[in-house]
Amino acid sequence: MSTPLVVSLSGLEHRSLDSCADFAAELDRRHVPLSLLISPRPTDLDARDHRSPMLSWVADRVGGRDTVSLHGFARVSPGLRSRLAPAARLPAHEAGLRLVAASAVLEQAGLRTRTFVPPRWLASPGTVLAAQRRGFSVCADAMGVRDLGTGRVLRSRIRILGPGEVAEPWWCRALVLGAGRAARRGRAVRLAVEAQTLAKPAVRPAILDAIDLALHHGADPVTYASFATARPEAERVPTPRIPHEAW
């Protein structure tokens, strides 16, 4: 298969929309779609706020080539459990409850997706199983992208420039060179951008340079939704064991 290039954008907020729009316009000029990672926060996705600039912008982007992915879980009622296991160790039942709540928040805002990105890009086996059971088609974590219909996994680590990551010039150069090296060797390039960091002087040029270098080496721009395999409804029954063979 071709070398995929996936660029995701998370942390969408009203105050960062201008920088997000400028960044998306740069990608449009390169014919690179965005995977918009939407966190299920009711305060940001209030379906009653029909004039929400953020929701309007997301809807406009999805009307083009971009796609939406559910990023993380919604908060569940304290009555279910006061202490929830970390995402990396979440059992299937608990993950399923949180996925239902998160999907409901997105749907109330008019957004639907079958692509899931776990919190901090860390998914427990239980979370993967729960996503499969809840009808999700793709689960993308820190080390790869899983087609939940077949269980196949594209092994590829995420490259992040976010609030918790170093944004020094040497780190940005390392990200650019790493993306170019991966694309040159025919390996998938996955770039994750946090909206708040786009205002930092070194971040946006580094991401665009990484994208340009990957495109130069023949990478194919796609979204996480493109990793899903179409399957009949009758086949969407989860299997007891999730296979781990790589593409």
N, C-alpha and C positions, 0 to 999 in steps of 0.2 A: 504494500500500500504506500501512498505518498507520505511525505513527512508533514504531519500536522503542526500547525501553529495556532495556539489558543491564547487569546488575550482576554482576561477577565477583569472586571471593574467592580469593586465592592465599597461599602461604607458610604453609599449614596445618601446625601442629606441636602436639605434646601440650601444651606449655606455654601455647599461645594458644587452646585449645579453649573455655575458658569465655567469653572475649570473642567468639569466633566464634559460639558458640551464642546469646549474647545478641543479637548483631547479626542473626543469621538469624531469631530470634524477632521482631525489629522488622520485618523484611521480610515475614514470614508475616502479620503484622497488616495489611500493606499489599497482600497478595496478589502480592508480587513474588518470582519464583523466582531462585535463585542459580546462576550458572555456577561450579562449583567447579574451580579450576585445580590439578591434581594433578601435582607434579613427580615424575619416576620415580627416586626415591632409595630403594634397597633397605633402608636403615636405618630409614626411616619407613614402608615398605610391606612389612614382613616378614609374609608369608602364614602363617608358623608361629605368629605372635603373635595367636591368635584373640581374645584379650581386649584388643587394642589399642583404647583409647578413641577415637583418631582415626578408625581404619577403621570402627568401629562407628557413629560419628556420621555419617561420610560415607555409609555404607550406608543409614542411616535417612533421611538427607536425600534421597538418590537415590530412595528408595521413595516420596517425595512428588513435588514438582514440580521439584526441582533436578536438574541434570545435571552430568556430569563431563567435563572437557576435559583432554587430555594437554598439560602445560605444560613445554616444553623437551625435552631429549634425555637419555638415559642415557649414562653413561660407557662407552666401548667399550674393548676390550682394547688395551693399549699396542702389541701386535703388529700391529694394523691400521694405525695411524699414531701417531707420538709427538706430532706437532704437527697439530692440527686447525684448519681455517680458521674464522674467526669466523662466527657464525650468519648474518650479513648477506651473506656471500660463499661460503657452503657449497655445493659442487657437489652435483648430484642423487645420484650414487652414494654419496657419503659421508653425505649426509643420510638416504638410505634405510637404510644400515646402523644409524645411530643411532636412527632411528624404530623399526626392528625390535626393537632392544634395549629401547627405552623402552616399547613396547607390551607386551613380554614381562613387564616388571616390574609393570605395572599388572594384567595378566591374572593373574599369580601371586597378586596381592592380591585377586582377585575383582572387579576393576574393568575395564570395557570402555568404549571410546569411539571415535567416528569424528570427533571434533572436536579440532583441533590448534591450540595457541597457541605460537608459537616463543619461544625465549629472548629476553628483553627486548623482546618484541613486534616483533622484526625478522626477516623471512624473505627469504632469497635466492630468485631464480627457481628455482634448483635444489631448494631446500627445498620450495617449492610443488609442483613437479613430482613430487618424491619422495613427498610426502604423498598426492598424487592417485594415484600408482602403488600405494601401499600400502593403498589402500582408504578413506582418510579422505574425509569428505564436506564438511568445513568447515575453512578455515584463517583464523584471525583475527589480524591483525597491527596495528601501530600506526596505520595509516591506513585500514583497512577490513576488511570481512568478505567472504571469497570462498567462493562455492558451487562446490566442486570438481567437481560433477556437470555444471554448465553453463558454468562459467568466469565467471559474472556476479559483479560486485563491488559491494557497498554501500560507498560512500565515506563514511567517518566516522572521525575521529581518536579515539584513546583518551584518556580523562581519568583521570589517575592521582594517587592520594595513597598513596605508598609510602615505604619507608625512604630511597630516593634522591631523594625529592621534598621540596620545601619544605612545611612544615605550619604556617606562620605564619598568623595570622587573616586577613590580607589575601589570601593565596593561597587559603585555604578559601573566602572570599567570592567570589573570582574563579571558582572551580570551580562554586559554586552558581549564580551569575549566568550563566555560560557554558552550563551544562546547561539552565537555564530558557529562555535565548535560543534554543538549538538546538531544543528541543521546540516552542517557540512558532512557529518557522519550519518545522516539519514535518521536521526533520532528526533522524537517529538520535542517541540519547544512550547512550554507552558509558562506564560508570564502573568503574574497576579499583581494588580495595581490597586492600592487603597486610595480612594478619592481625596482624602485629606492631604496626601503627600504630593499631589500634583502641583501644589503651589511651591514646593521646595525647588530651588534653582537646578539641582543636579538630577532630580528624579525624572521629570518628563523627557528631557533630551536623551537620557539613558534608555528609557523604555522605547522611545521611537527609534533610536539607533539599533537596539536589539531587534526590533521588528524589521527594520530595513535590512539588517544583516541576514536574518533568517530568510527573508524573501529573496535576497540576492542568491542564497544557496538553494533556492527552489522549494522552500516550505509552502505548504498549502494552507491558507487561512480558513479556519473552521471555528465552530462553537462547540461547547460540550454536548449540546443536543444532537449534534451530528454523529456521536458515537453510539447512539441507540440503534438496535436492530429491530425492525418491525416484526411483530409476532402476533398471531391470532389471540383473541381474548382467552380462548380455552387453554392456551399454553402459558398463561400468566400465573400459574400456580407455583409457589416457591418450592424448591427442592430442599431436602433436609441438609444437604451439604453444598457449599458454594465452591466450585472448582477454582483453581488458582493458576491455570496454564496461562502463559503470556502470549500476546500476539507476536 
